[in-house]
């Protein structure tokens, strides 16, 4: 991988959501609404130790706030259909008040009309 790839939305939809529900119901049954379901393993949690290193005050965070995140890691295993990456370094920026970038291929209707 030599360059940044496109922004993609990891949200499970259609057949992917049905497959995930059938094979790993516990992985996504944390009280989330069906429209907010993402694959198991795509959540990153930071404890007080990591928050302190990043100088991020937990009192400033609100559920639903967008966060611009960049991570560095190393591939730890490669198998058919799966690559595992150990996250080693991270930086985050509070993007409250800003809209996250749209995944490539998803444009507002207004943009398409112009």
The 8 nearest C-alpha neighbors of each residue, nearest first, counted from 0:
[[1, 2, 3, 4, 74, 5, 73, 82],
 [0, 2, 3, 4, 5, 71, 73, 74],
 [3, 1, 0, 4, 5, 6, 71, 69],
 [2, 4, 5, 1, 0, 6, 69, 7],
 [3, 5, 2, 6, 0, 7, 1, 103],
 [6, 4, 103, 7, 3, 102, 104, 2],
 [5, 7, 102, 103, 4, 8, 101, 100],
 [8, 6, 102, 5, 9, 103, 101, 4],
 [7, 9, 10, 102, 6, 101, 11, 103],
 [8, 10, 37, 7, 11, 38, 41, 36],
 [11, 9, 37, 8, 36, 12, 35, 38],
 [12, 10, 16, 37, 15, 36, 9, 38],
 [13, 11, 16, 15, 10, 14, 17, 34],
 [12, 14, 16, 15, 17, 11, 18, 10],
 [13, 15, 17, 16, 18, 12, 11, 19],
 [16, 14, 18, 17, 13, 12, 11, 19],
 [17, 15, 11, 12, 19, 14, 18, 13],
 [16, 18, 14, 20, 15, 19, 21, 13],
 [19, 17, 15, 21, 16, 20, 14, 22],
 [20, 18, 16, 22, 21, 23, 17, 15],
 [21, 19, 24, 17, 18, 23, 22, 16],
 [22, 20, 18, 19, 23, 17, 24, 16],
 [21, 23, 19, 20, 18, 24, 17, 25],
 [22, 24, 26, 19, 20, 25, 21, 27],
 [25, 23, 20, 26, 27, 28, 21, 22],
 [26, 24, 28, 23, 27, 29, 20, 22],
 [27, 25, 39, 23, 24, 28, 38, 29],
 [26, 28, 25, 29, 24, 39, 36, 38],
 [29, 27, 25, 30, 26, 24, 31, 20],
 [28, 30, 31, 27, 25, 26, 32, 36],
 [31, 29, 28, 32, 27, 33, 36, 35],
 [32, 30, 29, 35, 33, 36, 28, 27],
 [31, 33, 35, 34, 30, 36, 29, 28],
 [32, 34, 35, 36, 31, 16, 11, 12],
 [33, 35, 32, 36, 10, 12, 31, 11],
 [36, 34, 32, 33, 31, 37, 10, 11],
 [37, 35, 33, 11, 34, 10, 31, 27],
 [36, 38, 10, 11, 9, 35, 39, 41],
 [39, 37, 41, 40, 11, 36, 27, 10],
 [38, 40, 26, 41, 27, 37, 42, 23],
 [39, 41, 42, 38, 43, 26, 37, 27],
 [40, 42, 39, 38, 43, 37, 9, 44],
 [43, 41, 40, 44, 39, 37, 38, 45],
 [44, 42, 41, 45, 40, 86, 46, 68],
 [45, 43, 42, 46, 49, 50, 41, 47],
 [44, 46, 49, 50, 43, 47, 48, 51],
 [47, 45, 48, 49, 50, 44, 51, 57],
 [46, 48, 50, 49, 51, 45, 57, 52],
 [47, 49, 51, 46, 50, 52, 45, 53],
 [50, 48, 52, 51, 46, 47, 45, 53],
 [51, 49, 47, 55, 53, 52, 48, 54],
 [50, 52, 54, 48, 49, 53, 47, 55],
 [53, 51, 49, 50, 54, 48, 55, 47],
 [52, 54, 50, 55, 51, 49, 90, 91],
 [55, 53, 51, 52, 50, 56, 49, 57],
 [54, 56, 50, 53, 57, 51, 52, 59],
 [57, 55, 58, 59, 54, 50, 60, 51],
 [56, 58, 59, 60, 55, 50, 47, 61],
 [59, 57, 56, 60, 61, 55, 50, 62],
 [58, 60, 57, 56, 61, 55, 93, 64],
 [61, 59, 57, 58, 62, 64, 56, 93],
 [60, 62, 64, 63, 59, 58, 57, 95],
 [63, 61, 64, 60, 65, 59, 66, 95],
 [62, 64, 61, 65, 60, 95, 66, 94],
 [65, 63, 95, 61, 62, 66, 60, 94],
 [64, 66, 94, 95, 63, 67, 99, 93],
 [67, 65, 93, 94, 92, 68, 64, 91],
 [68, 66, 92, 91, 94, 93, 65, 69],
 [69, 67, 91, 90, 66, 92, 70, 89],
 [68, 70, 90, 89, 91, 67, 71, 88],
 [71, 69, 89, 88, 90, 68, 72, 86],
 [72, 70, 88, 87, 86, 89, 69, 73],
 [71, 73, 86, 87, 85, 84, 70, 88],
 [72, 74, 84, 85, 75, 86, 71, 87],
 [73, 75, 84, 83, 76, 85, 72, 82],
 [74, 76, 84, 83, 73, 85, 77, 82],
 [77, 75, 83, 74, 82, 78, 84, 81],
 [76, 78, 82, 81, 83, 79, 75, 74],
 [79, 77, 81, 80, 82, 76, 83, 75],
 [78, 80, 81, 77, 82, 76, 83, 75],
 [79, 81, 78, 82, 77, 83, 76, 84],
 [82, 80, 78, 79, 77, 83, 76, 84],
 [81, 83, 77, 76, 78, 84, 74, 80],
 [84, 82, 76, 75, 74, 77, 81, 85],
 [83, 85, 74, 73, 75, 72, 86, 82],
 [86, 84, 72, 73, 87, 75, 74, 83],
 [85, 87, 72, 71, 84, 88, 70, 73],
 [88, 86, 72, 71, 85, 89, 70, 73],
 [89, 87, 71, 70, 86, 72, 90, 69],
 [90, 88, 70, 69, 71, 91, 87, 68],
 [89, 91, 69, 68, 70, 92, 53, 88],
 [92, 90, 68, 67, 66, 69, 93, 89],
 [91, 93, 67, 66, 94, 68, 90, 65],
 [94, 92, 66, 95, 67, 91, 65, 64],
 [93, 95, 66, 65, 97, 92, 96, 67],
 [96, 94, 97, 64, 93, 65, 66, 98],
 [95, 97, 94, 98, 65, 64, 93, 99],
 [98, 96, 94, 95, 99, 65, 93, 100],
 [97, 99, 100, 96, 65, 94, 95, 101],
 [98, 100, 101, 97, 65, 94, 67, 66],
 [101, 99, 98, 102, 6, 103, 97, 67],
 [100, 102, 103, 105, 99, 106, 6, 104],
 [103, 101, 6, 7, 105, 8, 104, 100],
 [104, 102, 105, 6, 5, 101, 7, 106],
 [103, 105, 106, 102, 101, 7, 6, 5],
 [106, 104, 103, 102, 101, 107, 108, 7],
 [107, 105, 104, 108, 110, 111, 101, 103],
 [106, 108, 110, 109, 111, 105, 112, 101],
 [107, 109, 111, 110, 106, 112, 113, 105],
 [110, 108, 112, 107, 111, 113, 106, 105],
 [111, 109, 107, 108, 113, 112, 106, 105],
 [110, 112, 108, 109, 113, 107, 106, 105],
 [113, 111, 109, 110, 108, 107, 106, 105],
 [112, 110, 111, 109, 108, 107, 106, 105]]
